[in-house]
């Protein structure tokens, strides 16, 4: 039940939802004063969350800074969180990635540099109302296709959220006596919640954030003033993550 609520309740917080509500108010409200207020809110929502510079600044404040490769201990165990593949894309003889592929490609890079000795991939299907193909197995398939020995890849394929990623990973490493040091690899915007969850269940990890939304610099001055579609989508991602983090904090998951 919590999984379903966590995936649906945040709809009310999203900019698109409020854009639709404001537009409906402009169209259907009778009082002129209320129409003007709704129109102002609509303009605000269409301009401010779509500002590249502003959204980039907000992500820079939220995302965990990157760690150097040299700071990662040799022969570590990498925890890779899923949420990066297109499970409904055929044919199934390969893995199709969406944004976030850094989670596995940079883990692969760390392995090639001798930083990682084994992998723990955690994540189920992510479907709300039915069981589907577990994404952890898809990432395992990808790593094997990249000539990673199957015997050093461990899979946890039931977790449906970050809390379960941590709990079920703890069970797995106890069962199979998987030793540290442990490296947690996930998207930079998601690292704060992930580290909180793993710490809460007693697993000490070194964060290795990847898949950044933020840029170090903005070169085009127009991005400070001209609204665009992509920042609005990125702002939605950020709102969802902040909402998720504080819900987790409220119920004691981080």
Secondary structure, 3 states (H helix, E strand, C coil): CHHHHHHHHHHHHCHHHHHHHHHHHHHHCCCHHHHHHHHHHHHHHHHCCCCHHHHHHHHHHHCCCCCCHHHCCCCEEEEEECCCECCCCCCCCCCCECCCCHHHHHHHHHHHCCCEEEEEEECCCCCCCCCCCCHHHHHHHHHHHCCCCHHHEEEECCCCCHHHHHHHHHHHHHHCCCCCCEEEEEEHHHHHHHHHHHHHCCCCEEEEEECCCCCCCCCCHHHHCCCCHHHHHHHHHHHHHHHHHHHHHHHCCC
